[in-house]
């Protein structure tokens, strides 16, 4: 039998001249691109976060590289990053054989939570200088991502308001029952004046002093009265504490309908990931992103579940980052409001933003309903509408309403002169009123007309088709390719910090994929020419 010769194997062998560890890393590996990009970043804002005295800290450039490369590889746990720094050749090379533990990694992320947003902006500007994006077009969309908070620690505004009103009534009744001049005077306060915890605290201290100054009871009836006063005083203290708790809830809510006790910044929303299929609300944040060429150019987190109120502050964020607004804005019908259209027009943005009825109007078999107010003929010169029967609807008044953000809208009211005996009345309206009344927002109507013209133009059709593969594709990559489906921190500031790290890693990873694809395409093209 022939002797088989194997290569020498000795895991404990020593090497006189150790080889460079990066010799085993390909030249076009994403870790090299990440290393080069971070080396060119301006991290001077990080230096002021460290103290001159004490033990020398790890270099922030090395820590930033390690965290970003971990996020590029779907590693978000500090303990797993610590493990990778001792096992993975790419992490070992990036860190230069440094081995920070998980506590140090977590402290670094929290230390730079206010500065990491500027690093994201630097990365986007680098992408723009390399020609990957132009920062002229922005595709906007939003999604809801669940918070780390407990799903059953909810506080609802309606419950707090109802229970607080009941408590105030209980306090008023209790003060009327207490046989004391101080309590009786406060019980006679006007109902429009609400009790406050500080007011009750002063009242309780005065009642305690009055009770202490009362001479000791000698008879059985007097002792019973004193015990009753002590119980009422204790009950009033309990009501005072509960009122302070309700006031604290209202302060945290601050215009929201709900919040979580374990994460007060999170609001209960309906998520797409509904495993129980019952529409259950969960604590989360409304993540708004702006994309171009499937790169993240901007992001922001909001506590309100609707997209309509997020557009203006989100566009302001873009302005703060890059010093200008995008020249073209593309979004779906969730953003089509008068306030948003006006903001984009005043700031020189072309609004390729749909409104709520646009999809139905574009159907091939769509036939306009002649009894909808949008189908009525409008005489602009004399300011009246014409109903399907040809009757004039004269202007009768104007109604102003305020949106949740404080914007004032103006709707003009028009009323038909006579609807009795009209053969089309049963199809026109079902109200018990004898005359049909419509309300028209002329400003919003004009904005919709302009939006319709843009969306149905050649460029608008191209933007509508591109919007489906811009933010929607990015959301799919975020949630399913990179497994970022739930936040891992409490509080909006830390959640924003974590997503900023993720957004930087996402853009670098996307850039590496595009560079690799372009090189492969050029190589294939050359092979085709040779053949």
MOWOUR-V132409 format. One record per residue. N is the residue number from 1. D_LAST is the distance of its C-alpha to the last C-alpha in whole Angstrom. Layout:
# MOWOUR-V132409
n:N d_last:D_LAST
n:N d_last:D_LAST
This chain:
# MOWOUR-V132409
n:1 d_last:49
n:2 d_last:46
n:3 d_last:47
n:4 d_last:44
n:5 d_last:43
n:6 d_last:42
n:7 d_last:41
n:8 d_last:44
n:9 d_last:45
n:10 d_last:47
n:11 d_last:47
n:12 d_last:50
n:13 d_last:49
n:14 d_last:49
n:15 d_last:47
n:16 d_last:48
n:17 d_last:46
n:18 d_last:44
n:19 d_last:40
n:20 d_last:39
n:21 d_last:39
n:22 d_last:36
n:23 d_last:34
n:24 d_last:33
n:25 d_last:32
n:26 d_last:28
n:27 d_last:28
n:28 d_last:26
n:29 d_last:29
n:30 d_last:31
n:31 d_last:34
n:32 d_last:33
n:33 d_last:32
n:34 d_last:36
n:35 d_last:37
n:36 d_last:36
n:37 d_last:37
n:38 d_last:41
n:39 d_last:41
n:40 d_last:41
n:41 d_last:43
n:42 d_last:47
n:43 d_last:49
n:44 d_last:52
n:45 d_last:54
n:46 d_last:54
n:47 d_last:56
n:48 d_last:59
n:49 d_last:59
n:50 d_last:60
n:51 d_last:63
n:52 d_last:64
n:53 d_last:66
n:54 d_last:66
n:55 d_last:63
n:56 d_last:60
n:57 d_last:57
n:58 d_last:54
n:59 d_last:51
n:60 d_last:50
n:61 d_last:47
n:62 d_last:46
n:63 d_last:48
n:64 d_last:46
n:65 d_last:43
n:66 d_last:44
n:67 d_last:45
n:68 d_last:42
n:69 d_last:39
n:70 d_last:42
n:71 d_last:41
n:72 d_last:38
n:73 d_last:38
n:74 d_last:40
n:75 d_last:43
n:76 d_last:46
n:77 d_last:49
n:78 d_last:51
n:79 d_last:52
n:80 d_last:48
n:81 d_last:47
n:82 d_last:49
n:83 d_last:48
n:84 d_last:45
n:85 d_last:46
n:86 d_last:47
n:87 d_last:44
n:88 d_last:41
n:89 d_last:39
n:90 d_last:38
n:91 d_last:41
n:92 d_last:43
n:93 d_last:41
n:94 d_last:41
n:95 d_last:45
n:96 d_last:45
n:97 d_last:47
n:98 d_last:49
n:99 d_last:51
n:100 d_last:53
n:101 d_last:54
n:102 d_last:54
n:103 d_last:57
n:104 d_last:56
n:105 d_last:52
n:106 d_last:54
n:107 d_last:57
n:108 d_last:54
n:109 d_last:52
n:110 d_last:56
n:111 d_last:57
n:112 d_last:54
n:113 d_last:54
n:114 d_last:55
n:115 d_last:53
n:116 d_last:49
n:117 d_last:49
n:118 d_last:49
n:119 d_last:46
n:120 d_last:44
n:121 d_last:45
n:122 d_last:43
n:123 d_last:40
n:124 d_last:40
n:125 d_last:40
n:126 d_last:38
n:127 d_last:35
n:128 d_last:36
n:129 d_last:36
n:130 d_last:32
n:131 d_last:31
n:132 d_last:31
n:133 d_last:34
n:134 d_last:37
n:135 d_last:40
n:136 d_last:41
n:137 d_last:40
n:138 d_last:41
n:139 d_last:41
n:140 d_last:44
n:141 d_last:45
n:142 d_last:47
n:143 d_last:48
n:144 d_last:51
n:145 d_last:50
n:146 d_last:53
n:147 d_last:55
n:148 d_last:56
n:149 d_last:60
n:150 d_last:62
n:151 d_last:61
n:152 d_last:65
n:153 d_last:67
n:154 d_last:67
n:155 d_last:69
n:156 d_last:70
n:157 d_last:71
n:158 d_last:73
n:159 d_last:75
n:160 d_last:76
n:161 d_last:77
n:162 d_last:79
n:163 d_last:81
n:164 d_last:81
n:165 d_last:83
n:166 d_last:85
n:167 d_last:86
n:168 d_last:87
n:169 d_last:90
n:170 d_last:91
n:171 d_last:92
n:172 d_last:94
n:173 d_last:96
n:174 d_last:96
n:175 d_last:97
n:176 d_last:100
n:177 d_last:101
n:178 d_last:102
n:179 d_last:105
n:180 d_last:105
n:181 d_last:105
n:182 d_last:102
n:183 d_last:100
n:184 d_last:102
n:185 d_last:101
n:186 d_last:98
n:187 d_last:98
n:188 d_last:99
n:189 d_last:96
n:190 d_last:95
n:191 d_last:92
n:192 d_last:89
n:193 d_last:90
n:194 d_last:87
n:195 d_last:88
n:196 d_last:86
n:197 d_last:86
n:198 d_last:88
n:199 d_last:91
n:200 d_last:91
n:201 d_last:91
n:202 d_last:94
n:203 d_last:96
n:204 d_last:95
n:205 d_last:97
n:206 d_last:100
n:207 d_last:100
n:208 d_last:100
n:209 d_last:103
n:210 d_last:105
n:211 d_last:105
n:212 d_last:106
n:213 d_last:109
n:214 d_last:110
n:215 d_last:113
n:216 d_last:113
n:217 d_last:114
n:218 d_last:117
n:219 d_last:117
n:220 d_last:115
n:221 d_last:114
n:222 d_last:113
n:223 d_last:111
n:224 d_last:109
n:225 d_last:108
n:226 d_last:107
n:227 d_last:105
n:228 d_last:103
n:229 d_last:103
n:230 d_last:101
n:231 d_last:98
n:232 d_last:98
n:233 d_last:97
n:234 d_last:94
n:235 d_last:93
n:236 d_last:93
n:237 d_last:91
n:238 d_last:88
n:239 d_last:88
n:240 d_last:87
n:241 d_last:85
n:242 d_last:83
n:243 d_last:83
n:244 d_last:81
n:245 d_last:79
n:246 d_last:78
n:247 d_last:78
n:248 d_last:75
n:249 d_last:73
n:250 d_last:73
n:251 d_last:73
n:252 d_last:69
n:253 d_last:68
n:254 d_last:69
n:255 d_last:68
n:256 d_last:66
n:257 d_last:67
n:258 d_last:66
n:259 d_last:65
n:260 d_last:65
n:261 d_last:67
n:262 d_last:65
n:263 d_last:62
n:264 d_last:65
n:265 d_last:62
n:266 d_last:60
n:267 d_last:61
n:268 d_last:61
n:269 d_last:58
n:270 d_last:56
n:271 d_last:53
n:272 d_last:50
n:273 d_last:50
n:274 d_last:53
n:275 d_last:54
n:276 d_last:57
n:277 d_last:56
n:278 d_last:59
n:279 d_last:59
n:280 d_last:60
n:281 d_last:60
n:282 d_last:59
n:283 d_last:59
n:284 d_last:56
n:285 d_last:54
n:286 d_last:53
n:287 d_last:49
n:288 d_last:48
n:289 d_last:45
n:290 d_last:43
n:291 d_last:39
n:292 d_last:36
n:293 d_last:33
n:294 d_last:34
n:295 d_last:36
n:296 d_last:39
n:297 d_last:41
n:298 d_last:45
n:299 d_last:47
n:300 d_last:50
n:301 d_last:53
n:302 d_last:55
n:303 d_last:58
n:304 d_last:59
n:305 d_last:57
n:306 d_last:56
n:307 d_last:53
n:308 d_last:55
n:309 d_last:57
n:310 d_last:55
n:311 d_last:53
n:312 d_last:55
n:313 d_last:55
n:314 d_last:52
n:315 d_last:51
n:316 d_last:53
n:317 d_last:52
n:318 d_last:48
n:319 d_last:51
n:320 d_last:52
n:321 d_last:49
n:322 d_last:47
n:323 d_last:50
n:324 d_last:49
n:325 d_last:48
n:326 d_last:45
n:327 d_last:45
n:328 d_last:44
n:329 d_last:45
n:330 d_last:43
n:331 d_last:45
n:332 d_last:47
n:333 d_last:50
n:334 d_last:52
n:335 d_last:52
n:336 d_last:53
n:337 d_last:57
n:338 d_last:59
n:339 d_last:59
n:340 d_last:55
n:341 d_last:55
n:342 d_last:57
n:343 d_last:56
n:344 d_last:53
n:345 d_last:54
n:346 d_last:56
n:347 d_last:54
n:348 d_last:51
n:349 d_last:49
n:350 d_last:47
n:351 d_last:48
n:352 d_last:45
n:353 d_last:48
n:354 d_last:49
n:355 d_last:52
n:356 d_last:54
n:357 d_last:54
n:358 d_last:50
n:359 d_last:48
n:360 d_last:51
n:361 d_last:51
n:362 d_last:48
n:363 d_last:48
n:364 d_last:47
n:365 d_last:51
n:366 d_last:53
n:367 d_last:56
n:368 d_last:58
n:369 d_last:61
n:370 d_last:64
n:371 d_last:67
n:372 d_last:64
n:373 d_last:66
n:374 d_last:62
n:375 d_last:63
n:376 d_last:66
n:377 d_last:66
n:378 d_last:67
n:379 d_last:69
n:380 d_last:69
n:381 d_last:71
n:382 d_last:74
n:383 d_last:73
n:384 d_last:73
n:385 d_last:71
n:386 d_last:71
n:387 d_last:71
n:388 d_last:70
n:389 d_last:74
n:390 d_last:74
n:391 d_last:76
n:392 d_last:76
n:393 d_last:75
n:394 d_last:77
n:395 d_last:76
n:396 d_last:79
n:397 d_last:77
n:398 d_last:75
n:399 d_last:74
n:400 d_last:72
n:401 d_last:70
n:402 d_last:69
n:403 d_last:66
n:404 d_last:65
n:405 d_last:64
n:406 d_last:67
n:407 d_last:65
n:408 d_last:68
n:409 d_last:67
n:410 d_last:69
n:411 d_last:69
n:412 d_last:71
n:413 d_last:74
n:414 d_last:74
n:415 d_last:77
n:416 d_last:78
n:417 d_last:81
n:418 d_last:82
n:419 d_last:80
n:420 d_last:83
n:421 d_last:83
n:422 d_last:79
n:423 d_last:78
n:424 d_last:74
n:425 d_last:76
n:426 d_last:75
n:427 d_last:71
n:428 d_last:71
n:429 d_last:73
n:430 d_last:75
n:431 d_last:77
n:432 d_last:80
n:433 d_last:81
n:434 d_last:82
n:435 d_last:80
n:436 d_last:76
n:437 d_last:75
n:438 d_last:71
n:439 d_last:70
n:440 d_last:67
n:441 d_last:65
n:442 d_last:64
n:443 d_last:62
n:444 d_last:60
n:445 d_last:60
n:446 d_last:59
n:447 d_last:56
n:448 d_last:55
n:449 d_last:55
n:450 d_last:52
n:451 d_last:50
n:452 d_last:50
n:453 d_last:49
n:454 d_last:46
n:455 d_last:45
n:456 d_last:44
n:457 d_last:43
n:458 d_last:39
n:459 d_last:39
n:460 d_last:41
n:461 d_last:39
n:462 d_last:36
n:463 d_last:38
n:464 d_last:39
n:465 d_last:36
n:466 d_last:35
n:467 d_last:38
n:468 d_last:38
n:469 d_last:34
n:470 d_last:36
n:471 d_last:39
n:472 d_last:39
n:473 d_last:36
n:474 d_last:37
n:475 d_last:40
n:476 d_last:38
n:477 d_last:37
n:478 d_last:40
n:479 d_last:42
n:480 d_last:40
n:481 d_last:37
n:482 d_last:39
n:483 d_last:42
n:484 d_last:44
n:485 d_last:47
n:486 d_last:50
n:487 d_last:51
n:488 d_last:53
n:489 d_last:56
n:490 d_last:59
n:491 d_last:59
n:492 d_last:57
n:493 d_last:57
n:494 d_last:56
n:495 d_last:53
n:496 d_last:52
n:497 d_last:51
n:498 d_last:50
n:499 d_last:47
n:500 d_last:47
n:501 d_last:45
n:502 d_last:43
n:503 d_last:42
n:504 d_last:41
n:505 d_last:39
n:506 d_last:37
n:507 d_last:36
n:508 d_last:35
n:509 d_last:33
n:510 d_last:32
n:511 d_last:30
n:512 d_last:29
n:513 d_last:27
n:514 d_last:26
n:515 d_last:25
n:516 d_last:23
n:517 d_last:21
n:518 d_last:20
n:519 d_last:18
n:520 d_last:16
n:521 d_last:15
n:522 d_last:14
n:523 d_last:12
n:524 d_last:11
n:525 d_last:10
n:526 d_last:9
n:527 d_last:6
n:528 d_last:5
n:529 d_last:5
n:530 d_last:4
n:531 d_last:0
